[in-house]
Amino acid sequence: MLATAALLGALLTACATSEASIRPTETFTARPPHTPTSSPALEPATPQALRLDHGRQSPGVIAAGGADAVYNYAPAVMSDGGRYRMWWCSQLGTAVPPGDDILYAESTSLDGGFTGPDGSPGTSVFSGSGRGFDAVHTCDPSVVRAGGTYYLYYGGSDGNPSYGTAIGLATSPDGRTWTRVGDRPIVEPARDAAHPNLYGAGQPSAVFLDGWFYLMFTDTTGRDVRNADGAGQFLLRAKDPTFASGVETITPGGFRPMPDTRSRFRSVAAEFSADLMWVDALDAFAIAAEGPDGTTITFWDKDFRTNPYPKVLIAGPWREGPGLVRRADGHAVIPVDTPCDLVPLDLVRATADTGSGPTALRHFGADLVDVNACATPERAVRTLDGYAMPSPSRTVDLVLGGGIVRVDRRSVAEQIAVQVLDRRLPVLDKIPVTARITPNLPAIRAPGRGLGLIIDNRLWAVPSATVAERNSSIIADVPAPIWDAYERGPDLVPPPR
């Protein structure tokens, strides 16, 4: 967006400290300096203590988009299939149209080696449409996967200050090639407050939980923003990823149904550039936002009524807001070796320690330790969902949907579990066995539907024919109406890792 290098230098001078919230290129969406404030009013609660340990950071820049990138910030980071996938906002000198682009790269390590599909430091995968609300700028990506589809929520702008930023949606089968959902934004500025900050509605962060898409975002025009600068994080949820129907918004009394996405009643964080994550081990949401000393992470219960745990701090330098390292559904990563003991809090944020542009991306992190996430059966089934381990009867127990599915053959369990652990946890003895996968169960396959096992007269979808083969199940091809007529059991597909 900058016309000259001189203007870039002037704006960078204005952002010289780590407390700055003004993006060096957003001349039409400038944000005043950060001022710490208190959280919204809470119901009385006694937060449970958390202990942070194993602090870490990358030795240097992990992604900078190449020499052609003007800046790099607002990363969305996904742990997906044994690799880390990252989308972030940049501006390539060769971009058409000239404006903000969303770059993509991946690596097997959070400490570096990120490269795009074309071998570059970051491949442009989403840019301005050339017309409409996102004609010039597409930025601030948040990516989640649900039902095999990747959803990209992003802030778009045509560069007109009177319109401001609005939130758009695109979908993809692989996270690389994106298709816009319609030509209009799914969330527009509410315009409830006549605040001088003209940024609008953007910086989305999405989580998929219990069939709901949760969408947190900035809206400088919403009621309950911080008076000094228009900072505020609002929250919507819907089972429709496009938020065209069944929308609920957060209010002082919890979530309430609303006719559309324009209602703003309560901000859950008086900040810009925040990121959202669900932590199964804590049964809580986590919001990461920048403060004077680094990234502060605040925990909320499911209805955003109380803070069940005290805040924690991931210290270190920063220039622009954090992207939490999350699973594909926006949940916290569960460590394979210690699923009940640790909650990794890793994030990527923009810093200014690079010669390739005003900002580049670095990794910082620490672990919540001794969380005792499997102390009770209720917590164990949430934390271990998708994991399997030895059963008392020389079979394998898979934790799924609040119960245990007993699997006779380990080779089958390996196909449908996140991982088969070597040691059984005693807490599983208190969880009921709800189904059993025995050899030779019937299997059916239908066009456009997939493959499933018939267990207790219910259809349980499986990820591939390998599951049926290893279970010695004969596959019968049936028409779609027969598939659709079955009562459905839980999908036997490993949750995101």
C-alpha positions in Angstrom: 0.0 0.0 0.0 2.9 2.4 0.5 3.8 4.6 -2.4 7.4 5.3 -1.5 10.2 3.9 0.6 10.4 7.2 2.5 6.8 6.8 3.8 7.7 3.2 4.8 10.7 4.5 6.8 8.5 7.1 8.5 6.0 4.6 9.6 8.6 2.2 10.9 10.0 5.0 13.1 6.5 5.3 14.6 6.6 1.6 15.4 10.0 1.5 17.0 9.0 -0.2 20.2 7.6 -3.7 20.9 4.3 -2.1 22.1 3.4 -0.7 18.7 0.2 -2.0 17.1 0.4 0.1 13.9 1.2 -2.0 10.9 3.8 -0.2 8.8 1.8 -0.5 5.6 -1.7 0.1 6.7 -2.1 3.8 5.9 -5.9 3.5 5.9 -6.2 1.3 9.0 -3.6 2.8 11.4 -3.8 1.6 15.0 -2.7 3.7 18.0 0.0 2.5 20.4 -1.0 -0.5 22.6 -2.2 0.4 26.1 -2.7 -2.5 28.5 -6.2 -2.7 30.0 -8.0 -5.0 32.3 -10.2 -7.9 31.1 -13.9 -7.6 30.8 -15.9 -8.1 34.0 -16.1 -11.7 35.2 -18.3 -13.8 37.3 -16.6 -14.8 40.6 -14.2 -17.7 40.1 -11.1 -19.2 41.7 -8.5 -19.8 38.9 -6.6 -23.0 39.1 -2.8 -22.5 39.1 -0.8 -23.4 36.0 2.9 -23.8 35.7 4.9 -22.8 32.6 8.2 -24.4 31.8 10.5 -25.4 28.9 10.7 -21.9 27.4 12.0 -21.9 23.9 12.5 -19.8 20.8 13.9 -20.2 17.3 17.5 -19.2 16.8 16.4 -16.7 14.2 13.9 -15.9 11.5 11.9 -18.9 10.3 10.0 -17.2 7.4 10.4 -13.9 5.7 8.7 -14.4 2.3 11.9 -13.7 0.3 13.5 -10.4 -0.9 10.4 -9.5 -2.8 8.3 -9.3 0.4 7.7 -5.9 1.9 6.7 -7.3 5.3 5.5 -10.5 7.0 3.0 -10.8 9.9 -0.3 -12.3 11.1 0.6 -16.0 10.7 -1.9 -18.9 10.9 0.1 -22.0 12.0 -1.3 -25.5 11.7 0.2 -28.8 12.8 -1.2 -31.1 10.1 -0.1 -34.6 9.3 3.4 -34.5 10.8 4.3 -31.1 9.3 3.8 -27.4 10.2 1.8 -25.4 7.6 1.9 -21.6 7.8 -0.1 -18.9 6.0 0.7 -15.3 6.7 0.2 -11.7 5.4 2.8 -10.1 3.2 3.0 -7.8 0.2 5.0 -9.0 -2.8 6.5 -6.3 -5.1 5.3 -8.4 -8.1 1.7 -8.9 -6.7 -1.2 -8.3 -9.1 -3.2 -6.4 -8.0 -0.6 -4.5 -5.8 -1.7 -5.0 -2.2 -1.6 -7.5 0.6 -1.1 -11.2 -0.2 -1.4 -14.3 1.8 1.7 -16.5 1.5 2.1 -20.1 2.3 5.0 -22.4 3.4 5.6 -25.5 5.4 8.3 -27.2 7.4 8.9 -30.2 9.6 10.3 -27.9 12.3 9.0 -24.7 13.9 12.5 -23.4 14.1 13.0 -23.0 10.4 13.1 -24.6 6.9 9.8 -23.2 5.8 9.4 -23.2 2.0 6.5 -22.8 -0.3 5.3 -25.4 -2.9 7.2 -23.6 -5.6 10.5 -23.8 -3.6 10.3 -20.1 -2.6 10.5 -18.8 1.0 6.8 -18.2 0.7 4.4 -18.9 -2.1 1.5 -16.4 -2.8 -1.7 -18.5 -2.6 -4.4 -15.8 -2.2 -4.5 -12.2 -3.3 -6.9 -9.3 -4.0 -9.8 -10.2 -6.3 -9.5 -7.0 -8.4 -13.1 -6.0 -7.5 -15.5 -5.9 -4.6 -14.8 -5.7 -0.9 -11.4 -7.5 -1.2 -10.3 -6.0 -4.5 -6.8 -4.9 -3.3 -5.9 -6.4 0.0 -6.3 -9.9 1.5 -4.6 -10.4 4.9 -4.8 -11.8 8.4 -5.5 -15.4 7.5 -7.0 -18.0 9.9 -7.3 -21.6 8.6 -9.2 -24.5 10.0 -10.1 -27.9 8.6 -13.4 -29.6 9.1 -14.9 -32.6 7.2 -12.0 -32.7 4.8 -12.3 -29.1 3.7 -9.9 -26.2 4.6 -11.6 -22.9 5.5 -9.7 -19.7 5.1 -11.1 -16.7 7.0 -9.4 -13.5 6.1 -9.6 -9.7 6.2 -10.2 -8.0 2.8 -10.3 -4.4 1.7 -10.6 -2.4 -1.5 -8.4 0.3 -0.1 -11.2 2.8 0.5 -11.1 4.2 4.0 -14.8 4.9 4.1 -15.5 1.1 3.7 -12.7 -0.3 5.8 -11.9 -4.0 6.3 -14.5 -6.8 6.1 -14.1 -10.6 6.6 -14.2 -13.0 3.7 -14.1 -16.8 3.3 -12.4 -19.2 0.9 -12.3 -23.0 0.8 -9.8 -25.5 -0.4 -9.3 -29.3 -0.6 -5.6 -29.0 0.2 -4.8 -25.6 1.8 -3.0 -24.4 -1.3 -5.6 -23.7 -4.0 -8.4 -21.5 -2.7 -11.9 -20.7 -4.0 -13.8 -17.7 -2.7 -17.2 -18.3 -1.2 -19.3 -15.7 -3.0 -18.3 -12.2 -3.7 -19.5 -10.5 -0.5 -18.0 -10.6 3.0 -19.4 -12.9 5.6 -18.8 -10.3 8.4 -18.9 -6.5 7.8 -18.2 -3.7 10.3 -21.1 -3.3 12.7 -20.8 0.6 12.7 -22.3 0.6 16.2 -19.7 3.1 17.4 -18.4 6.2 15.6 -14.8 5.5 16.5 -12.1 7.4 14.5 -10.2 4.2 13.8 -11.5 3.2 10.4 -10.0 -0.3 10.3 -13.4 -2.0 10.4 -13.9 -5.8 10.9 -10.9 -8.1 10.3 -8.1 -10.1 11.9 -10.3 -13.3 12.2 -9.4 -16.4 14.2 -11.5 -19.5 13.7 -11.9 -22.7 15.8 -14.0 -25.8 15.0 -15.5 -27.3 18.2 -18.4 -29.7 18.7 -19.8 -29.0 15.3 -19.6 -25.2 15.8 -17.4 -22.7 13.9 -16.2 -20.1 16.4 -15.0 -16.8 14.8 -13.2 -14.2 16.9 -12.3 -10.9 15.2 -11.5 -7.2 15.6 -14.2 -4.6 14.9 -13.2 -1.0 15.6 -16.8 0.0 14.9 -18.5 -2.4 17.5 -19.9 -1.3 20.8 -17.7 -2.2 23.8 -14.4 -1.4 22.1 -11.6 0.3 24.0 -12.2 4.0 23.8 -8.6 5.0 23.3 -8.1 3.2 20.0 -11.1 1.0 19.0 -9.4 -2.2 20.1 -11.8 -5.1 20.8 -12.3 -8.8 20.0 -15.8 -10.0 19.3 -17.0 -13.5 18.9 -19.6 -15.3 16.7 -20.4 -19.0 16.3 -22.5 -21.0 13.8 -22.7 -24.5 12.5 -22.7 -23.0 9.0 -19.0 -22.1 8.1 -20.3 -19.2 6.0 -22.2 -17.7 9.0 -25.2 -17.2 6.7 -27.6 -18.9 9.2 -27.9 -20.1 12.8 -25.6 -17.3 14.0 -25.0 -16.8 17.8 -23.0 -13.9 19.3 -21.3 -13.5 22.6 -23.2 -11.3 25.1 -22.6 -10.6 28.8 -24.9 -13.6 29.5 -23.2 -16.0 27.1 -24.0 -16.9 23.5 -27.4 -15.7 22.1 -29.0 -16.4 18.7 -29.0 -13.4 16.3 -30.5 -12.8 12.9 -27.1 -12.1 11.2 -23.5 -11.3 11.9 -23.8 -7.6 12.7 -24.5 -7.8 16.4 -21.7 -6.8 18.8 -22.5 -6.8 22.5 -19.3 -7.7 24.3 -15.6 -7.7 23.6 -13.7 -10.7 25.1 -10.3 -9.0 24.8 -9.4 -5.3 24.5 -6.7 -5.9 22.0 -5.8 -6.0 18.3 -4.2 -9.0 16.5 -5.3 -11.8 18.9 -5.6 -15.5 18.2 -8.0 -18.1 19.6 -7.5 -21.8 20.4 -9.5 -24.5 22.2 -7.4 -26.5 24.8 -9.0 -29.9 25.3 -6.8 -30.7 28.3 -8.0 -27.6 30.1 -11.6 -27.6 28.8 -11.0 -23.9 28.0 -10.4 -21.4 25.3 -7.1 -19.6 25.1 -6.7 -16.1 23.6 -3.2 -14.9 22.8 -2.5 -11.2 22.5 0.5 -9.0 22.6 1.5 -6.9 25.6 4.5 -4.9 26.7 6.7 -8.0 27.5 5.5 -10.5 25.0 2.4 -12.6 24.3 -0.1 -12.9 27.1 -2.5 -15.9 27.0 -5.8 -15.6 28.7 -8.1 -18.6 29.4 -11.8 -18.6 29.2 -14.5 -21.2 29.9 -16.6 -22.5 27.0 -19.3 -19.8 27.5 -16.7 -17.0 28.1 -18.1 -16.3 31.6 -15.1 -16.9 33.8 -11.3 -17.2 33.6 -10.7 -20.7 35.0 -6.9 -20.3 35.0 -4.6 -17.3 35.5 -2.9 -15.7 32.5 0.6 -16.9 31.4 3.2 -15.0 29.4 5.4 -16.1 26.5 8.1 -13.4 26.8 10.2 -12.0 24.0 10.3 -9.3 21.3 7.4 -8.7 18.9 6.2 -6.2 16.4 2.8 -7.7 15.3 0.4 -10.2 16.8 0.8 -13.9 17.4 -0.4 -17.0 15.6 -0.8 -19.9 17.9 0.4 -23.3 16.7 -2.8 -25.3 16.6 -4.2 -28.6 15.2 -6.2 -28.5 12.0 -9.4 -27.9 13.9 -8.0 -25.0 15.9 -7.4 -27.0 19.1 -4.2 -27.1 21.0 -1.7 -29.7 19.9 -1.6 -32.8 22.1 1.9 -34.2 22.6 2.0 -37.8 21.5 4.4 -38.9 24.3 2.8 -37.0 27.2 -0.8 -36.3 26.3 -2.0 -36.1 29.9 0.9 -34.0 31.3 1.8 -31.2 28.9 0.0 -28.5 26.9 2.4 -27.0 24.3 2.0 -23.3 23.9 3.9 -22.5 20.7 3.4 -19.4 18.6 4.8 -17.5 15.7 4.9 -13.7 15.8 6.4 -10.9 13.7 9.6 -9.3 14.9 11.9 -6.7 13.3 15.2 -8.5 13.4 15.7 -9.1 9.6 17.3 -7.3 6.8 14.8 -8.6 4.2 11.9 -6.3 5.3 10.5 -4.4 8.2 9.1 -7.6 9.9 9.8 -11.3 9.7 8.5 -14.3 11.6 10.0 -16.1 14.6 8.9 -19.0 16.8 8.5 -18.7 20.6 7.0 -21.2 23.1 6.7 -22.9 26.4 4.8 -25.8 28.0 2.1 -25.8 30.6 3.3 -28.7 32.8 1.7 -31.0 35.3 -1.7 -30.2 33.9 -3.0 -33.7 35.0 -5.4 -33.7 32.1 -6.4 -37.3 32.6 -7.1 -37.0 36.4 -10.8 -37.9 35.9 -12.7 -40.0 33.3 -14.4 -36.8 32.0 -11.1 -35.0 31.4 -9.5 -38.1 30.0 -12.0 -38.7 27.3 -11.6 -35.1 26.1 -7.8 -35.1 26.2 -7.3 -38.6 24.7 -10.0 -38.5 22.0 -8.6 -40.4 19.1 -5.8 -42.1 21.0 -5.7 -45.9 21.5 -3.8 -48.1 24.0 -3.8 -51.7 25.2 -7.0 -53.1 26.7 -7.2 -55.5 29.6 -8.2 -58.3 27.1 -5.1 -58.2 24.8 -7.0 -56.0 22.3 -6.8 -52.3 21.8 -9.0 -49.6 23.3 -9.8 -46.5 21.2 -11.1 -43.4 23.0 -13.8 -42.0 20.8 -16.8 -39.7 21.4 -16.8 -40.0 25.2 -16.5 -43.8 25.3 -14.2 -46.6 24.3 -14.3 -48.6 21.1 -12.6 -51.9 21.6 -10.6 -53.0 18.5 -9.6 -56.7 18.2 -6.7 -56.1 15.8 -3.9 -53.6 16.5 -3.3 -53.2 12.8 -6.8 -51.8 12.5 -6.4 -49.5 15.4 -3.3 -48.0 13.9 -5.3 -46.9 10.9 -8.1 -45.1 12.9 -6.2 -43.7 15.9 -4.0 -40.6 16.2 -1.5 -43.0 17.8 -1.5 -46.3 19.7 0.2 -45.7 23.0 2.4 -48.5 24.5 1.0 -48.1 28.1 -2.5 -48.2 29.3 -3.7 -45.5 31.6 -5.7 -46.8 34.6 -8.3 -44.0 34.2 -9.6 -45.9 31.1 -10.9 -48.6 33.3 -13.7 -46.2 34.4 -14.8 -45.4 30.8 -17.5 -47.6 29.3 -16.9 -49.7 26.2 -19.5 -48.5 23.7 -18.7 -50.6 20.7 -16.4 -53.3 19.4 -14.6 -53.8 16.1 -14.3 -57.5 15.5 -12.8 -59.2 12.4 -15.1 -59.8 9.4 -17.5 -57.0 10.1 -19.5 -56.1 6.9 -18.3 -53.0 5.0 -20.1 -50.9 2.4 -19.0 -48.3 -0.1 -21.2 -45.8 -2.0 -20.5 -43.3 -4.7 -19.8 -39.9 -3.3 -20.1 -41.1 0.3 -17.0 -43.1 1.0 -16.5 -46.4 2.9 -17.8 -47.5 6.3 -18.0 -50.5 8.7 -21.4 -51.7 9.9 -21.1 -52.0 13.7 -24.2 -52.8 15.8 -26.4 -51.9 12.8 -24.8 -48.4 12.5 -22.6 -47.1 9.8 -19.1 -45.9 11.0 -17.1 -44.1 8.2 -13.5 -45.2 7.9 -10.6 -43.3 6.2 -9.7 -45.9 3.6 -10.1 -49.4 2.3 -7.0 -50.4 4.2 -9.1 -50.4 7.4 -11.5 -53.0 5.9 -8.7 -55.0 4.4 -6.9 -55.3 7.8 -10.1 -56.2 9.5 -10.8 -59.0 6.9 -14.1 -57.2 6.0 -15.6 -57.8 2.6 -16.6 -54.5 0.9 -20.0 -54.4 -0.8 -20.7 -51.6 -3.3 -24.2 -50.1 -2.7 -26.2 -47.1 -4.0 -26.1 -43.9 -2.1 -29.7 -44.2 -0.7 -28.7 -47.4 1.1 -25.7 -45.7 2.7 -27.9 -42.7 3.7 -30.6 -45.0 5.2 -28.2 -46.2 7.9 -28.1 -44.7 11.4 -24.6 -43.2 11.7 -22.0 -44.0 14.3 -19.0 -41.8 15.0 -16.5 -41.5 12.1 -13.5 -43.8 12.6 -11.1 -41.1 11.3 -8.2 -39.9 13.3 -8.8 -36.4 14.7 -6.4 -33.6 13.5 -2.9 -33.8 15.1 
